[in-house]
Structures are given as C-alpha cells and as structure tokens.
Amino acid sequence: METSFALTGKGYVIVASDTTAARSIVKMKTDEDKIKVVSPHLLMSYSGEPGDTIQFAEYVERNLRLFHIRNNYSLRPSAAASWIRRSLAQSLRSRKPYSVNLMLGGYDVTIDSPHLYWIDYLGTMTEVPFGAHGYGSYFALSLLDRYVLSYISSKANTHFFLFTYRYHDPEATLQEGLATLKRCIDEVAKRLVVSPGKYKVKVVDKDGAREIEL
C-alpha cells in the first residue's frame, strides 16, 4: 500500500513518500527511497510495480542528465514533465508498458517559481498545487481541499453558498508546509487499515533539492 504526497508553497515544493517495500502481504524492507533527484532542481516520487519504478526512474534521470551534458543547461520543470508524460504514453503503446505513477516537483530558476505535476501510468499529466498517489490519497486530498456547503432559508426561496476551506496554502512558509504534510501523514496513519510506518521527505527550492527531517 504505497503512499506519496506533494504540495507547493511560497518558493518550494515538498515531496514525501513512504519507505516500505512490500509484495503481497510480505514487507521486505522499510528504508526504500522512492524519491529520486533527477536534476539539481527537480524531484520525482514514484510508485507502482517495483521493477518498473526503479527502471523508469533511472531512465528519466539518465536522459535528463544526458540532455544537460549535450546542451549545457537543464530542462525546466514543465519541459521535463512533458517529456516524461510522452515517454509513458509511448511505453503504454508498446508490448512492455511501464506501470508507474509519479509526482514531479521542481523549481524553475528562470522565473523563480515552484511547479508540481501529477502523472499516472496512463500518461495523464496535469499541474496541481498539491497531489497524492496511492491509498493515502483518499484521505490526504480531502484534507487538503475541503468544501463546506451552507444555506440560508427565507420565506421566498433558499440561497445556497459554497465556501472553500483549504489546509493547503500556496503562500505558506516551509515550516507551515511541513506542518500540513504532517497533518496528512497523521490522518493516513489514523484512517488507513495498513498504513506506512515511515516516510522520506525531500524539498526543492531555489537552493536545489535536499532531504529534510519531518
């Protein structure tokens, strides 16, 4: 039961993923790193079939590095996301498609802006302020984005009002973003029958990608 989260804030992207490697009912290890630094300002969390995830993540990392060597500059997050999406779409139409779900977070140093992309194994891609993959997404997404419906009745008619309340704040500081991420992890631990025990957290900003303690 793999779980990964990602969210954007003021000048950063936080990516978190569980560290459990399991097959069927057997837990094989609890220190698996499922977040790969594919370029100095680009992180990618992956989940899915164990063999496909490792192979595709290394394939992406090597090709982005090759592009940097050939052209002397790195792909921007939007360009990297488009190339990864196309690679998955092409593999889907082959005899051996990759079964991989991705969260791609990066910092565009040319415009000083963070970006987060949600990509699934069917080659679907969209830019999002926050996202999740796995069973934990059922709880995290509703926690990050809540809609409250209220109404006011009168003699003539009834008026409905839709209010949006989010734990996620795109202008939050890094510490506030980590607090929101911790709230998601705690909710999954409370609600999910078989919840992951440990998570690895990485952040990317103008200073590059690095691992941090939650």
C-alpha positions as CSV (number, residue, x, y, z in Angstrom):
1,M,0.0,0.0,0.0
2,E,2.2,2.8,-1.3
3,T,1.5,6.4,-0.4
4,S,3.1,9.6,-1.7
5,F,2.2,13.3,-1.1
6,A,3.4,16.5,-2.6
7,L,2.5,20.1,-2.1
8,T,3.7,23.6,-3.2
9,G,4.3,26.6,-1.1
10,K,5.9,30.0,-1.3
11,G,9.1,29.2,-3.3
12,Y,9.3,25.5,-2.7
13,V,7.8,22.0,-3.4
14,I,7.7,19.3,-0.7
15,V,7.6,15.7,-1.8
16,A,7.0,12.8,0.7
17,S,6.8,9.1,0.1
18,D,6.6,6.0,2.3
19,T,9.7,3.9,2.7
20,T,8.1,0.4,2.7
21,A,9.0,-2.2,0.0
22,A,6.4,-5.0,0.1
23,R,4.9,-7.6,-2.1
24,S,1.5,-9.1,-1.4
25,I,1.4,-9.5,2.4
26,V,5.2,-9.5,2.9
27,K,7.1,-6.4,4.0
28,M,10.7,-6.8,2.7
29,K,12.3,-3.5,3.8
30,T,11.4,-0.3,5.5
31,D,14.1,2.0,4.2
32,E,13.3,2.2,0.5
33,D,13.9,5.7,-1.1
34,K,11.1,6.3,-3.5
35,I,12.0,9.9,-4.3
36,K,14.7,10.4,-6.9
37,V,16.6,13.7,-7.5
38,V,16.6,13.6,-11.3
39,S,18.3,17.1,-11.7
40,P,19.6,19.8,-9.4
41,H,16.1,21.4,-9.1
42,L,13.8,18.5,-9.9
43,L,12.4,15.7,-7.7
44,M,10.3,12.7,-8.7
45,S,8.5,10.4,-6.4
46,Y,7.4,7.1,-7.9
47,S,5.1,4.2,-7.1
48,G,3.8,1.1,-8.8
49,E,5.3,-2.2,-9.9
50,P,8.7,-2.5,-8.2
51,G,10.8,-3.3,-11.3
52,D,9.1,-0.7,-13.4
53,T,9.5,2.1,-10.9
54,I,13.3,1.7,-10.5
55,Q,13.9,1.2,-14.2
56,F,11.8,4.1,-15.3
57,A,13.2,6.5,-12.6
58,E,16.8,5.7,-13.6
59,Y,15.8,6.0,-17.3
60,V,14.4,9.5,-16.6
61,E,17.4,10.5,-14.5
62,R,20.0,9.4,-17.2
63,N,18.2,11.1,-20.1
64,L,17.8,14.4,-18.2
65,R,21.5,14.2,-17.3
66,L,22.3,13.5,-21.0
67,F,20.3,16.5,-22.1
68,H,22.2,18.7,-19.7
69,I,25.6,17.4,-20.9
70,R,24.7,17.9,-24.6
71,N,23.1,21.4,-24.2
72,N,24.9,22.7,-21.1
73,Y,21.6,23.5,-19.4
74,S,18.8,21.6,-17.6
75,L,15.3,21.1,-18.7
76,R,12.7,23.4,-16.9
77,P,10.1,21.5,-14.8
78,S,7.4,22.0,-17.4
79,A,9.6,20.6,-20.3
80,A,10.7,17.7,-18.1
81,A,7.2,16.8,-17.2
82,S,6.1,16.9,-20.9
83,W,9.0,14.6,-21.9
84,I,8.2,12.2,-19.0
85,R,4.5,12.1,-20.0
86,R,5.4,11.4,-23.6
87,S,7.7,8.6,-22.5
88,L,4.9,7.0,-20.5
89,A,2.4,7.4,-23.3
90,Q,4.8,5.8,-25.8
91,S,5.5,2.8,-23.4
92,L,1.8,2.4,-23.0
93,R,1.5,1.6,-26.7
94,S,4.4,-0.9,-26.6
95,R,4.5,-4.6,-25.6
96,K,6.0,-3.8,-22.2
97,P,4.4,-0.7,-20.8
98,Y,5.6,0.9,-17.5
99,S,3.2,0.7,-14.6
100,V,4.4,3.8,-12.8
101,N,2.7,6.7,-11.0
102,L,4.7,9.9,-10.5
103,M,4.7,13.2,-8.6
104,L,7.2,15.6,-10.3
105,G,8.2,18.6,-8.3
106,G,10.6,21.2,-9.4
107,Y,11.8,24.8,-9.1
108,D,12.1,26.9,-12.3
109,V,15.1,29.1,-11.6
110,T,14.4,31.2,-14.8
111,I,11.1,32.6,-13.4
112,D,11.7,31.8,-9.7
113,S,8.6,29.6,-9.4
114,P,7.8,26.2,-8.0
115,H,5.9,23.6,-10.0
116,L,4.2,20.3,-9.2
117,Y,3.0,17.8,-11.8
118,W,0.7,14.8,-11.2
119,I,1.4,11.9,-13.7
120,D,-0.2,8.5,-13.8
121,Y,0.7,5.2,-15.6
122,L,-1.7,6.1,-18.5
123,G,0.3,9.1,-19.4
124,T,-2.1,11.6,-17.9
125,M,-0.4,14.8,-16.7
126,T,-1.7,17.9,-15.0
127,E,-0.1,20.7,-13.0
128,V,-1.5,20.8,-9.5
129,P,-1.0,22.8,-6.3
130,F,-0.9,19.6,-4.3
131,G,-1.3,15.9,-5.1
132,A,-1.1,12.4,-3.9
133,H,-0.8,8.8,-5.1
134,G,-1.8,5.5,-3.5
135,Y,-4.3,4.6,-0.9
136,G,-3.3,7.6,1.2
137,S,-4.6,9.9,-1.5
138,Y,-8.2,9.1,-0.5
139,F,-7.6,10.9,2.9
140,A,-4.9,13.5,2.0
141,L,-6.7,15.1,-0.9
142,S,-9.9,15.6,1.1
143,L,-7.9,17.0,3.9
144,L,-6.0,19.5,1.7
145,D,-9.1,20.7,-0.1
146,R,-12.4,20.9,1.8
147,Y,-15.7,22.3,0.5
148,V,-18.3,23.3,3.1
149,L,-21.9,23.8,1.8
150,S,-24.2,26.0,3.8
151,Y,-27.6,27.6,3.1
152,I,-29.8,30.4,4.3
153,S,-33.6,29.8,4.1
154,S,-36.1,32.6,3.7
155,K,-39.8,32.7,3.0
156,A,-39.4,33.3,-0.7
157,N,-36.6,30.9,-1.5
158,T,-33.5,29.2,-0.3
159,H,-30.0,30.5,-1.1
160,F,-27.0,28.2,-1.1
161,F,-23.4,29.3,-0.5
162,L,-20.3,27.3,-1.3
163,F,-17.3,28.1,0.9
164,T,-13.9,26.6,0.2
165,Y,-11.6,25.9,3.1
166,R,-8.1,24.5,2.5
167,Y,-5.4,23.3,4.8
168,H,-3.1,23.8,1.8
169,D,-1.9,27.4,1.4
170,P,0.1,28.3,-1.7
171,E,1.7,31.2,0.2
172,A,2.7,29.1,3.2
173,T,6.3,29.1,4.5
174,L,8.3,25.9,4.6
175,Q,7.6,25.2,8.2
176,E,3.8,25.7,7.6
177,G,4.0,23.4,4.6
178,L,5.7,20.7,6.7
179,A,3.0,21.1,9.3
180,T,0.4,20.5,6.6
181,L,2.2,17.4,5.4
182,K,2.4,16.1,8.9
183,R,-1.3,16.5,9.2
184,C,-1.8,14.4,6.1
185,I,0.5,11.7,7.4
186,D,-1.2,11.6,10.7
187,E,-4.6,11.3,9.0
188,V,-3.5,8.3,6.9
189,A,-2.0,6.6,10.0
190,K,-5.3,7.1,11.8
191,R,-7.7,6.0,9.0
192,L,-5.9,3.5,6.7
193,V,-6.1,-0.1,7.8
194,V,-2.5,-0.9,6.8
195,S,-0.7,2.5,7.0
196,P,3.0,3.0,6.2
197,G,5.3,3.4,9.2
198,K,8.0,5.7,7.9
199,Y,8.2,8.5,5.3
200,K,11.1,10.1,3.5
201,V,10.6,13.9,2.8
202,K,12.5,16.0,0.3
203,V,12.1,19.6,-0.7
204,V,13.2,21.6,-3.7
205,D,13.6,25.4,-3.9
206,K,15.9,28.0,-5.3
207,D,18.9,26.3,-3.4
208,G,18.2,22.9,-5.0
209,A,16.9,19.6,-3.8
210,R,17.6,18.2,-0.4
211,E,16.2,15.8,2.2
212,I,14.8,17.1,5.4
213,E,13.5,15.7,8.7
214,L,9.8,15.9,9.4
